[in-house]
Structures are given as C-alpha cells and as structure tokens.
Amino acid sequence: MRAGLLRWWGRYQWQVVGTLVLLLAALYIRQTQAQVLTDVWYWLNWPLVGLEVVPPPNLSTYRTLELEQRLTSLEQENERLRTMLAVPVTPQSKPVAAQVIGRNGDHWWRTLVLNRGTTDGVALGNPVTAPGGLIGEVVAVSDRTARVLLVSDPLSKVGVQVNRTGAMGVVTGTYRSEGILEFFDSQSQVKLGDTVVTSGLSSRFPGNLPVGKISRLPDKRTEVLQATVQFTAPLDGLQWAFIHTGVVSRPLPDALTP
Amino acid sequence: MLSRPNLMVHLGTVLSGLACAYAQWLYLPGLSLGGVTVDWVVLWVVCFSFERTWWQGLLAGCMLGLVLDGLGPALPTHTLGLALVGVLTAWLRNYRLLQSEVLALGLIAFALAVLYETTLALQFMALGWVETDLLWAHHQRVSLASGLVTSLWAPLLWWPLRHWWKLTG
C-alpha cells in the first residue's frame, strides 16, 4: 500500500504540484478581481493605445464649439444664481479621458474596459460619459484599468427625469441600445423625442447628464408607466470615454460587490 | 522530473488558455454573428479535454472559470459551466460516434456552448436580477449564435493547439 502510494507519487508528483499551483493562482485571480491580469492586458494593449496620455480626437465642429461656449456661459450663470439662492453647487472637475481596451466580457454583461485606473484617480462608482451622454459607471478598478457597467446592461439602473415635463423615473438596460424607462407615476404629457437626463435627486449620478430620447410612448392600456428610451451615446462603437473622477464614490448595488 | 521541452509545452498551454480569456474582450467583426462573438474559453476547454480524461477537463474548466470570475463579475459563476464542458467533452469523445475529428469537435463545441450559456442563464434566473422574459429571449439569441460561430471557428484553435500538444509525444 505504502510502496504503491510512493510509486504513484514518484510518477505524478510534478503533475500534482503543477495542478495545485495553477489552481491556487486561479483562486488568487478570482479573489483579487484579476487586477494583475487586467494590468497585464493594459500593457499588451500599449502598441494600440500608446504609453503617453493621448488627447482624444477633437470632435468639435464650429457648431459644437458655439454650443459649448453657450453652455459654459449658461453653467456660470446657473452657478451664480444657485449661490444667490444658497442652493449647494455640485463641484465639477475635469473628466479623465480614457481609451476603450476591451468590451463585453461575456455575452451576459454589457461592459467596457478602459485604460485608466486608481493611479489616475478613478474610483468605484465614478460616472462615465462619452460624446452623446452618460454611458455607465465604474464597477471595478485596478491600478491602470477600470471596468464600466454600461447603461444598456439590465443590472444598470439610472435615476432620470424627462427634461420638458420634469417626470421622474428609472432607466434599465435591455442588452440593446434602448432602455426601459419606468415612471414613478402615470404620464400623459410625455412626447416622442423628449430628452431624458439624469435626475439631480439621484445620489448615484450628477444631475442633468444627457441619457437618451423617448423613442416609444407608454402603452395606455397595458404598461401605463413604461416608455422606451434610445440612448444618445453610441454604446457599440465607442473608442473614447470620459471618467468623472471628481464625483464622490458611493456603495455599489449588492449584485456587483465582489 | 519534468524535462525542459515538457515544461515549455505546459507553459504554452497555460498561456493559450489565458489568451482565450483575454480574447473575449476583443470584438472582431469577422468572427461574430449578429454581434455575438465566439465563446473562446468554451472552445479552449473543449480542445483541451478532447483527448484527455474527464478529471483533466474538470480541472481545466474550474481553473479557467475562476480566472473568468476574476476578469468579470464573480456572480453568476463561470466555473460551473466550464467544468461541465470539460467533463462532458471527455465523456462524449470516449464514444467516438463520429470518425471525422473536426466534425465531432464542431458538434461538441456547438452543444456545449449552448449548455454553457444555459448554465449562466439559469443562474441569472435563480438570482432574480434580470426580468425573466428578457433573460430567455436574450438566452435564445446568444446561445444559438455563439454555438454556431464557436463550432464554425473551432478548427482555428484546434489545429495549432493539437500540433503544440503533439510536441510532448
């Protein structure tokens, strides 16, 4: 018996030790949310992304430049009025530009991997935008990468309001470029094409970030409280995203805590 | 004691598995069907277990599953589905129902990719995070499309891996 065991060990010791080492490594990777592996992925991507902090391509045309200037002046005016009325001003810091280095881990999540991490000041829960509006929030960070849960994921829930009527609700993803908007109370004045922005009352996102447009109205007979929202940011072909690091992080929903 | 070329082969095996785990982050339009990409990890476990024993398949599935749980959200776990894929590949291959190796590989890859997506869908349903109608509509689309592209592209991974493993003799 003992001799048999010894013979077995003599024959298979390296296979057993190797397998154990690999299993431990896999467990370590799982427990640390693969921070080492995602950082390795960052370095594997550097020929595409570049080591330097590259500015995003300039998307401005003359029309957007004009609109940006008007927006800045309106924001300043808004801030002045808020201080006069003693309403707290939400601090706005310059967002961090990040390049997309990975998308959709498996078929069941709508996620992005960005090449900015804790070394760039990114924290859990930071909102992420792209030209067009809100695209999601940071749900995992390593030193050099951040994983973003997109608004099109069914687990993403964003508190929003319809700009024109002020109606409040929650937008949930459906794996597609459209989300379901559930209103808190019955809506009869909402029209097709109304813009939907993040609600200022939500503690998760800063207020007034554009989210999308109403693309289908509530069905009066069956789903009184539901409308469909087309996201304005192009979620599929994203190359660049902006992480709003200044926004205070907050606890994530239970489903996403490691 | 392991010889040097043997060690190289094992290292290559581990690296190819890791490469497959990374490959799911790449979106290659030519390799997808309706936006659904190849299940590289399922394909790797199928290739690995194709000419090995069921417990080798089980261990490989568990390890890659743990790595995937780290790279993405840990729940629902990928370990369960991939371990099943490993065990079933070795078991199905034992019967040698088909003479053609590539055909058998393609069929097994299709069936097990569907099974793997189903284990994930069942876990989502048990957790109750996603609305049931949306979940199963998505499952139908994803499992069929990924099963098809995975079986079509199976030889792409199978040939290099088999030649690599032949080095061990």
Chai-1 contact restraints between the chains, C-beta under 6 A:
chainA,res_idxA,chainB,res_idxB,connection_type,confidence,min_distance_angstrom,max_distance_angstrom,comment,restraint_id
A,W14,B,L2,contact,1.0,0.0,6.0,A-B,restraint_1
A,L22,B,M63,contact,1.0,0.0,6.0,A-B,restraint_2
A,A26,B,M63,contact,1.0,0.0,6.0,A-B,restraint_3
A,A26,B,L66,contact,1.0,0.0,6.0,A-B,restraint_4
A,A26,B,V67,contact,1.0,0.0,6.0,A-B,restraint_5
A,L27,B,L66,contact,1.0,0.0,6.0,A-B,restraint_6
A,I29,B,V67,contact,1.0,0.0,6.0,A-B,restraint_7
A,I29,B,G70,contact,1.0,0.0,6.0,A-B,restraint_8
A,R30,B,L66,contact,1.0,0.0,6.0,A-B,restraint_9
A,R30,B,D69,contact,1.0,0.0,6.0,A-B,restraint_10
A,R30,B,G70,contact,1.0,0.0,6.0,A-B,restraint_11
A,Q33,B,G70,contact,1.0,0.0,6.0,A-B,restraint_12
A,A34,B,G70,contact,1.0,0.0,6.0,A-B,restraint_13
A,A34,B,L71,contact,1.0,0.0,6.0,A-B,restraint_14
A,W41,B,Y22,contact,1.0,0.0,6.0,A-B,restraint_15
A,G102,B,W25,contact,1.0,0.0,6.0,A-B,restraint_16
A,R103,B,Y27,contact,1.0,0.0,6.0,A-B,restraint_17
A,G105,B,Q24,contact,1.0,0.0,6.0,A-B,restraint_18
A,G105,B,G72,contact,1.0,0.0,6.0,A-B,restraint_19
A,H107,B,V142,contact,1.0,0.0,6.0,A-B,restraint_20
A,W108,B,L120,contact,1.0,0.0,6.0,A-B,restraint_21
A,P154,B,V130,contact,1.0,0.0,6.0,A-B,restraint_22
A,L155,B,W129,contact,1.0,0.0,6.0,A-B,restraint_23
A,T174,B,L134,contact,1.0,0.0,6.0,A-B,restraint_24
A,Y175,B,H138,contact,1.0,0.0,6.0,A-B,restraint_25
A,A255,B,W129,contact,1.0,0.0,6.0,A-B,restraint_26
A,P258,B,A74,contact,1.0,0.0,6.0,A-B,restraint_27
